[in-house]
């Protein structure tokens, strides 16, 4: 990734703000299209600067501005926001401000976005969308990802992993778009051929990203869509037998090519199955050992968004042990307070209480999905998004993509609830 100066970076961030605000004004009655433009511009700014701290922070703020004022008070959501706010205030006032803001936006920002979307007025017409709006979102997102892949390959060589500033950028949009494509197919808004085309491109982009967490999310989400497609649900099973047969033939050809002839070497390389956890293993050892030695209040409440564990007895011994006596890893663990495994980051920052809060957050999310009556396939698809996100957090941080995908998850939960309300209203008429 090329290096650019601070002035150029500031110009890029200014462009990101201006385009996003212009889109917000132009699409004030079509918020889905605003979300599309803001997301595409954020990813391009992220790629151009090579780091996401500022561009992601701007994206986070711009999304909050675009959501408007929450209309409905949800006590569970308010408790989560107050909990996050308390850690933010303590971290900003008594600890490190930069570390606090970084932890807030990259590790807990998706929770705020999710809750704010659900607390908005359900009947707000500005969030209504039709097939053309969803198609605009999907096509713009896919084109953005393909452009980024082309630019990365021009710089680093064809076939190289799609990263910007050592952070994965490929498929960050795609895993959210998969939810949109699945929703539109189940609601008969997209024909089957269009779903196959979009999904095929999404899978290729995800594999090229080389990010195992993304692969988990898209695999679980598409699994529901694939089953619906094979059973031909939107078309009432008219072509189900033909589709199942064709897919079996394709699957057989793929298995022969990749696992018999190629002996799985290409698959292993593309999916990065031959790589271990790397320095992630050092981080995991460090967190587990330091939490065991920490005082009870740190075990319960963590070290805070902007805090560190330097006051813990035997801190340097733990760093040395976890770093396996490697100099670069010793320095990394000596200064690092945010880790690649999301669950270990939550444990370190917020302790056992924080782990319970995050687990509760996901539990409430799944409960809200399955509380909706009917819409069986839509519920299963959204639940797979949530479960995929939970599983993927073992491999990745919630920085680049979770804000976008969880905003869409909240949006479609709202859509399901709106549809249920409309059905109840029709019955009472």
C-alpha positions as CSV (number, residue, x, y, z in Angstrom):
1,X,0.0,0.0,0.0
2,X,1.4,3.3,-1.0
3,X,2.1,6.0,1.6
4,X,0.3,9.3,1.4
5,X,0.9,12.5,3.3
6,X,-1.3,13.8,6.2
7,X,-2.6,16.6,4.1
8,X,-3.8,14.3,1.3
9,X,-5.4,12.0,3.9
10,X,-7.3,15.0,5.4
11,X,-8.5,15.9,1.9
12,X,-9.7,12.3,1.4
13,X,-11.6,12.4,4.7
14,X,-13.1,15.8,3.8
15,X,-14.3,14.3,0.5
16,X,-15.8,11.3,2.4
17,X,-17.8,13.8,4.6
18,X,-18.9,16.0,1.8
19,X,-20.1,13.1,-0.5
20,X,-21.9,11.4,2.4
21,X,-23.7,14.5,3.5
22,X,-24.6,15.3,-0.1
23,X,-26.0,11.8,-0.4
24,X,-27.9,12.2,2.9
25,X,-29.6,15.4,1.6
26,X,-30.3,14.0,-1.9
27,X,-31.6,10.7,-0.6
28,X,-33.3,12.0,2.6
29,X,-36.4,10.2,1.5
30,X,-34.5,7.0,0.5
31,X,-32.2,6.2,3.4
32,X,-31.2,2.9,1.9
33,X,-29.6,4.7,-1.0
34,X,-27.8,7.1,1.4
35,X,-26.5,4.1,3.4
36,X,-25.2,2.7,0.0
37,X,-23.3,5.8,-0.9
38,X,-21.9,6.4,2.6
39,X,-20.7,2.8,2.8
40,X,-19.1,2.8,-0.7
41,X,-17.3,6.2,0.0
42,X,-16.1,4.9,3.4
43,X,-14.5,1.8,1.9
44,X,-12.8,3.8,-0.9
45,X,-11.5,6.3,1.7
46,X,-10.3,3.5,3.8
47,X,-8.5,2.0,0.9
48,X,-7.0,5.3,-0.3
49,X,-5.5,6.2,3.2
50,X,-4.5,2.7,4.1
51,X,-6.0,2.9,7.7
52,X,-9.5,2.9,9.0
53,X,-9.3,4.7,12.4
54,X,-10.4,8.1,11.0
55,X,-12.5,6.9,8.1
56,X,-14.4,4.4,10.2
57,X,-15.0,7.0,12.9
58,X,-16.4,9.4,10.3
59,X,-18.6,6.6,8.8
60,X,-19.9,5.8,12.3
61,X,-20.8,9.4,13.0
62,X,-22.4,9.9,9.5
63,X,-24.6,6.8,10.0
64,X,-25.8,8.1,13.3
65,X,-26.6,11.4,11.7
66,X,-28.5,9.6,8.9
67,X,-30.6,7.6,11.4
68,X,-32.2,10.7,13.0
69,X,-33.7,10.8,16.5
70,X,-34.7,7.5,18.1
71,X,-38.5,7.3,18.5
72,X,-38.9,4.3,20.7
73,X,-37.3,3.6,24.1
74,X,-36.2,0.0,24.5
75,X,-35.0,-0.7,28.1
76,X,-32.6,-3.5,27.1
77,X,-31.0,-1.3,24.4
78,X,-30.8,1.7,26.8
79,X,-29.0,-0.4,29.4
80,X,-26.4,-1.5,26.8
81,X,-25.9,2.0,25.6
82,X,-25.6,3.4,29.2
83,X,-23.1,0.6,29.9
84,X,-21.0,1.5,26.9
85,X,-21.3,5.2,27.7
86,X,-20.0,4.6,31.3
87,X,-16.9,2.9,30.0
88,X,-16.4,5.6,27.4
89,X,-16.6,8.4,30.0
90,X,-14.2,6.7,32.4
91,X,-11.8,5.9,29.7
92,X,-11.9,9.4,28.2
93,X,-11.5,11.2,31.6
94,X,-9.2,8.9,33.6
95,X,-7.5,6.7,31.0
96,X,-6.2,7.0,27.4
97,X,-8.5,9.1,25.2
98,X,-7.3,7.6,21.8
99,X,-7.5,4.0,23.1
100,X,-11.0,4.7,24.4
101,X,-12.4,6.1,21.2
102,X,-10.7,3.3,19.2
103,X,-12.3,0.6,21.4
104,X,-15.7,2.4,21.4
105,X,-16.0,2.6,17.6
106,X,-14.2,-0.5,16.4
107,X,-15.4,-2.9,19.0
108,X,-18.7,-1.6,20.4
109,X,-19.9,0.8,17.7
110,X,-21.8,-1.9,15.9
111,X,-24.0,-2.4,19.0
112,X,-24.9,1.3,19.1
113,X,-25.7,1.3,15.4
114,X,-27.9,-1.8,15.8
115,X,-29.8,-0.4,18.8
116,X,-30.3,3.0,17.2
117,X,-31.8,1.4,14.1
118,X,-34.3,-0.6,16.1
119,X,-35.2,2.4,18.3
120,X,-36.2,4.5,15.3
121,X,-39.8,4.9,14.4
122,X,-40.9,1.7,12.5
123,X,-43.2,3.5,10.2
124,X,-40.6,6.1,9.1
125,X,-41.2,6.2,5.3
126,X,-37.7,7.4,4.6
127,X,-36.5,3.8,5.3
128,X,-39.0,2.2,2.9
129,X,-37.3,0.5,0.0
130,X,-38.4,-1.3,-3.2
131,X,-36.6,-3.8,-5.4
132,X,-34.8,-1.0,-7.3
133,X,-33.4,0.5,-4.1
134,X,-32.1,-2.9,-3.0
135,X,-30.7,-3.5,-6.5
136,X,-28.9,-0.2,-6.3
137,X,-27.4,-1.2,-2.9
138,X,-26.2,-4.6,-4.1
139,X,-24.8,-3.4,-7.4
140,X,-23.0,-0.4,-6.0
141,X,-21.5,-2.5,-3.2
142,X,-20.3,-5.2,-5.5
143,X,-18.8,-2.7,-7.9
144,X,-17.0,-1.0,-5.0
145,X,-15.5,-4.3,-3.9
146,X,-14.5,-5.3,-7.4
147,X,-12.8,-1.9,-8.0
148,X,-10.9,-2.3,-4.7
149,X,-9.8,-5.8,-5.7
150,X,-8.5,-4.5,-9.0
151,X,-6.6,-1.7,-7.4
152,X,-5.0,-4.0,-4.8
153,X,-3.9,-6.4,-7.6
154,X,-2.5,-3.6,-9.6
155,X,-0.3,-2.7,-6.7
156,X,0.5,-6.0,-5.1
157,X,0.1,-8.5,-8.0
158,X,-2.8,-10.6,-9.3
159,X,-4.1,-13.1,-6.7
160,X,-2.7,-11.2,-3.7
161,X,-4.9,-10.9,-0.6
162,X,-7.2,-7.9,-0.6
163,X,-5.9,-5.8,2.3
164,X,-5.3,-2.1,3.0
165,X,-2.7,-1.1,5.6
166,X,-2.4,-4.7,6.7
167,X,-6.2,-4.9,7.4
168,X,-8.6,-7.0,5.3
169,X,-10.8,-4.8,3.1
170,X,-12.2,-7.3,0.6
171,X,-15.7,-8.6,1.3
172,X,-16.4,-6.1,4.0
173,X,-19.4,-4.9,2.1
174,X,-20.3,-8.3,0.5
175,X,-21.3,-10.1,3.7
176,X,-23.9,-7.4,4.3
177,X,-25.1,-7.5,0.7
178,X,-25.7,-11.3,1.1
179,X,-28.4,-10.5,3.6
180,X,-30.0,-8.1,1.1
181,X,-29.9,-10.6,-1.7
182,X,-31.3,-13.3,0.4
183,X,-34.1,-11.1,1.7
184,X,-35.0,-10.0,-1.9
185,X,-35.1,-13.6,-3.1
186,X,-37.3,-14.8,-0.2
187,X,-39.6,-11.8,-0.8
188,X,-39.8,-12.5,-4.5
189,X,-38.2,-9.1,-5.3
190,X,-35.2,-10.6,-7.2
191,X,-35.5,-13.5,-9.7
192,X,-33.5,-16.6,-9.2
193,X,-30.9,-15.9,-12.0
194,X,-30.1,-12.5,-10.4
195,X,-29.7,-14.0,-7.0
196,X,-27.3,-16.7,-8.4
197,X,-25.3,-14.0,-10.2
198,X,-24.9,-11.7,-7.1
199,X,-24.2,-14.6,-4.8
200,X,-21.6,-16.1,-7.0
201,X,-19.7,-12.8,-7.2
202,X,-20.0,-12.4,-3.4
203,X,-18.5,-15.8,-2.8
204,X,-15.6,-15.1,-5.1
205,X,-14.9,-11.8,-3.4
206,X,-15.1,-13.3,0.0
207,X,-12.6,-16.1,-0.8
208,X,-10.3,-13.5,-2.3
209,X,-10.5,-11.5,1.0
210,X,-8.7,-14.4,2.7
211,X,-10.6,-13.7,5.9
212,X,-12.0,-16.7,7.6
213,X,-14.5,-14.8,9.7
214,X,-16.1,-13.4,6.6
215,X,-16.3,-16.8,5.1
216,X,-18.2,-18.1,8.1
217,X,-20.8,-15.4,7.9
218,X,-21.4,-15.6,4.2
219,X,-21.5,-19.4,4.3
220,X,-24.2,-19.6,7.0
221,X,-26.3,-16.8,5.4
222,X,-26.1,-18.3,1.9
223,X,-26.9,-21.8,3.3
224,X,-30.5,-20.7,4.0
225,X,-30.7,-18.9,0.6
226,X,-29.3,-22.0,-1.2
227,X,-31.8,-24.3,0.5
228,X,-34.7,-21.9,-0.5
229,X,-33.4,-21.8,-4.0
230,X,-33.0,-25.6,-4.4
231,X,-36.5,-26.2,-3.0
232,X,-37.7,-23.4,-5.3
233,X,-39.8,-21.8,-2.6
234,X,-40.6,-18.5,-4.3
235,X,-41.7,-20.4,-7.5
236,X,-43.6,-23.1,-5.5
237,X,-41.3,-25.9,-6.4
238,X,-41.8,-25.9,-10.1
239,X,-38.1,-26.3,-10.9
240,X,-36.8,-27.8,-7.7
241,X,-35.9,-31.2,-9.1
242,X,-34.0,-29.7,-12.0
243,X,-32.1,-27.3,-9.8
244,X,-31.1,-30.0,-7.3
245,X,-29.8,-32.2,-10.1
246,X,-27.8,-29.4,-11.7
247,X,-26.3,-28.4,-8.3
248,X,-25.3,-32.0,-7.6
249,X,-23.5,-32.2,-11.0
250,X,-21.7,-29.0,-10.3
251,X,-20.7,-30.1,-6.8
252,X,-19.4,-33.4,-8.1
253,X,-17.3,-31.6,-10.8
254,X,-15.9,-29.2,-8.1
255,X,-15.0,-32.1,-5.8
256,X,-13.2,-34.0,-8.5
257,X,-11.3,-30.9,-9.7
258,X,-10.3,-29.5,-6.3
259,X,-10.0,-32.5,-4.1
260,X,-9.1,-35.4,-6.4
261,X,-7.0,-33.8,-9.2
262,X,-5.7,-30.9,-7.2
263,X,-5.7,-32.8,-3.9
264,X,-7.1,-29.8,-2.1
265,X,-4.0,-27.6,-2.4
266,X,-5.8,-24.7,-4.1
267,X,-8.6,-24.7,-1.5
268,X,-6.2,-24.8,1.4
269,X,-4.3,-21.9,-0.1
270,X,-7.4,-19.8,-0.9
271,X,-9.1,-20.4,2.5
272,X,-5.8,-20.0,4.4
273,X,-6.4,-23.4,6.1
274,X,-2.7,-24.1,6.4
275,X,-2.1,-21.0,8.6
276,X,-2.3,-21.2,12.4
277,X,-3.4,-18.4,14.6
278,X,0.0,-16.8,14.4
279,X,0.5,-14.0,16.9
280,X,-3.2,-14.3,17.8
281,X,-2.2,-17.2,19.9
282,X,0.3,-15.0,21.8
283,X,-2.5,-12.5,22.4
284,X,-4.9,-15.2,23.7
285,X,-2.3,-16.6,26.1
286,X,-1.5,-13.1,27.3
287,X,-5.2,-12.2,28.1
288,X,-5.9,-15.5,29.8
289,X,-2.8,-15.3,32.0
290,X,-3.2,-11.7,32.9
291,X,-6.9,-12.1,33.8
292,X,-6.0,-14.9,36.1
293,X,-3.5,-12.7,38.0
294,X,-5.6,-9.5,37.9
295,X,-7.4,-8.2,41.0
296,X,-11.0,-9.4,41.4
297,X,-12.5,-6.0,40.3
298,X,-10.5,-6.2,37.1
299,X,-11.7,-9.7,36.5
300,X,-15.2,-8.6,37.1
301,X,-15.2,-5.2,35.3
302,X,-12.1,-5.4,33.1
303,X,-9.4,-2.7,32.6
304,X,-11.6,-0.2,30.8
305,X,-11.7,1.0,27.2
306,X,-8.6,3.1,27.6
307,X,-6.8,1.2,30.4
308,X,-4.0,-1.4,30.5
309,X,-2.8,-4.2,32.7
310,X,0.6,-2.8,33.6
311,X,-0.3,-2.6,37.3
312,X,-1.0,-6.4,37.6
313,X,1.7,-8.3,39.6
314,X,4.0,-10.2,37.3
315,X,2.9,-8.2,34.2
316,X,6.3,-8.3,32.6
317,X,6.6,-12.1,33.3
318,X,3.3,-12.7,31.6
319,X,4.4,-10.6,28.6
320,X,7.6,-12.6,28.3
321,X,5.9,-15.9,28.6
322,X,3.1,-15.0,26.1
323,X,5.6,-13.6,23.6
324,X,7.6,-16.8,23.5
325,X,10.7,-14.6,24.0
326,X,10.3,-12.9,20.6
327,X,11.3,-9.2,20.7
328,X,8.7,-7.8,18.4
329,X,5.9,-9.8,20.1
330,X,7.2,-8.7,23.5
331,X,6.9,-5.0,22.6
332,X,3.5,-5.7,20.9
333,X,2.0,-7.2,24.1
334,X,3.6,-4.6,26.3
335,X,1.6,-1.8,24.6
336,X,-1.4,-3.6,23.1
337,X,-4.8,-3.5,24.7
338,X,-7.0,-4.5,21.8
339,X,-6.7,-8.0,20.4
340,X,-7.8,-9.9,17.2
341,X,-10.0,-12.3,19.1
342,X,-13.1,-10.1,19.9
343,X,-14.1,-12.2,22.9
344,X,-10.7,-11.8,24.5
345,X,-10.9,-8.1,23.9
346,X,-14.3,-7.8,25.6
347,X,-13.0,-9.9,28.5
348,X,-9.9,-7.6,28.8
349,X,-11.7,-4.4,28.4
350,X,-15.0,-5.1,30.4
351,X,-14.4,-8.3,32.3
352,X,-16.9,-11.0,33.1
353,X,-19.7,-8.5,33.3
354,X,-18.9,-7.3,29.8
355,X,-18.9,-10.9,28.5
356,X,-22.4,-11.4,30.0
357,X,-23.6,-8.1,28.4
358,X,-22.4,-9.0,24.9
359,X,-23.9,-12.5,25.2
360,X,-27.1,-11.0,26.4
361,X,-27.1,-8.6,23.4
362,X,-26.9,-11.4,20.9
363,X,-29.4,-13.4,22.9
364,X,-31.9,-10.5,22.7
365,X,-31.2,-10.1,19.0
366,X,-32.1,-13.8,18.3
367,X,-35.1,-13.5,20.6
368,X,-36.4,-10.5,18.7
369,X,-36.0,-12.3,15.4
370,X,-37.9,-15.4,16.4
371,X,-40.6,-13.5,18.2
372,X,-42.0,-12.4,14.9
373,X,-44.8,-14.6,13.7
374,X,-44.5,-16.3,10.3
375,X,-41.8,-15.4,7.8
376,X,-40.0,-18.6,8.6
377,X,-37.2,-18.4,6.0
378,X,-36.5,-14.8,6.7
379,X,-36.1,-15.5,10.4
380,X,-33.7,-18.4,9.7
381,X,-31.6,-16.3,7.3
382,X,-31.3,-13.4,9.8
383,X,-30.5,-15.8,12.6
384,X,-27.7,-17.3,10.5
385,X,-26.3,-13.7,10.1
386,X,-26.2,-13.3,13.9
387,X,-24.8,-16.8,14.5
388,X,-22.2,-16.3,11.8
389,X,-21.2,-13.0,13.4
390,X,-20.8,-14.6,16.8
391,X,-18.6,-17.5,15.4
392,X,-16.6,-15.1,13.3
393,X,-15.6,-13.0,16.2
394,X,-13.2,-15.7,17.2
395,X,-11.2,-15.0,14.0
396,X,-11.7,-11.3,13.5
397,X,-12.3,-7.9,15.1
398,X,-15.5,-6.0,14.6
399,X,-14.0,-3.1,12.8
400,X,-14.5,-2.9,9.1
401,X,-17.6,-4.8,8.4
402,X,-19.8,-5.4,11.4
403,X,-21.3,-1.9,11.5
404,X,-22.7,-2.3,8.0
405,X,-23.9,-5.9,8.3
406,X,-25.4,-5.4,11.8
407,X,-27.2,-2.3,10.7
408,X,-28.7,-4.3,7.8
409,X,-29.7,-7.1,10.3
410,X,-31.5,-4.5,12.5
411,X,-33.1,-3.0,9.4
412,X,-34.5,-6.3,8.2
413,X,-35.7,-7.2,11.7
414,X,-37.7,-3.9,11.6
415,X,-39.0,-4.9,8.2
416,X,-40.2,-8.2,9.6
417,X,-41.9,-6.5,12.5
418,X,-43.5,-3.9,10.2
419,X,-44.9,-6.7,8.0
420,X,-46.4,-8.4,11.1
421,X,-48.0,-5.2,12.2
422,X,-49.5,-4.7,8.8
423,X,-51.0,-8.2,8.8
424,X,-52.5,-7.6,12.2
425,X,-54.0,-4.3,11.0
426,X,-55.5,-6.0,7.9
427,X,-57.1,-8.6,10.2
428,X,-58.7,-5.9,12.4
429,X,-60.2,-3.9,9.5
